Amino acid sequence: MVNFTFRIPEDLYAQLKALATADDRSVNAELLYLVRRALADGEPRSAQGA
């Protein structure tokens, strides 16, 4: 497993923490879930406006 620092605004962290709590997950587990889901969707980045 790789460790790295990920900086996000406090308001976004609060939203992330609320999602994690609602899903009975840690913030780290919630981030892993969201990243895996985004990668599994396979949607091109250009379609998301990125």
C-alpha positions as CSV (number, residue, x, y, z in Angstrom):
1,M,0.0,0.0,0.0
2,V,1.2,3.5,-0.8
3,N,0.9,6.4,1.6
4,F,0.6,10.0,0.3
5,T,-0.6,13.4,1.4
6,F,-3.9,14.6,0.0
7,R,-4.9,18.1,0.7
8,I,-8.5,19.2,0.4
9,P,-10.5,22.2,1.5
10,E,-12.2,21.9,4.9
11,D,-15.7,22.1,3.5
12,L,-15.0,19.3,1.1
13,Y,-13.5,17.2,3.9
14,A,-16.7,17.8,6.0
15,Q,-18.8,16.5,3.1
16,L,-16.5,13.5,2.7
17,K,-16.6,12.7,6.4
18,A,-20.4,12.9,6.4
19,L,-20.6,10.5,3.5
20,A,-18.2,8.1,5.3
21,T,-20.2,8.3,8.5
22,A,-23.4,7.6,6.6
23,D,-21.9,4.6,4.9
24,D,-20.3,3.4,8.2
25,R,-16.8,3.7,6.8
26,S,-13.6,5.6,7.7
27,V,-12.7,8.7,5.6
28,N,-9.9,6.6,4.1
29,A,-12.2,3.7,3.2
30,E,-14.7,6.2,1.7
31,L,-12.0,7.7,-0.5
32,L,-11.0,4.3,-1.7
33,Y,-14.6,3.4,-2.5
34,L,-15.1,6.7,-4.4
35,V,-11.9,6.3,-6.4
36,R,-12.6,2.7,-7.3
37,R,-16.1,3.6,-8.3
38,A,-14.9,6.4,-10.5
39,L,-12.3,4.2,-12.2
40,A,-14.7,1.4,-12.7
41,D,-17.2,3.7,-14.4
42,G,-14.6,4.1,-17.2
43,E,-16.1,7.4,-18.3
44,P,-13.6,9.5,-20.2
45,R,-12.3,12.5,-18.4
46,S,-13.3,14.8,-21.2
47,A,-16.9,13.8,-20.7
48,Q,-16.7,15.0,-17.1
49,G,-15.3,18.4,-18.1
50,A,-11.9,17.7,-16.5
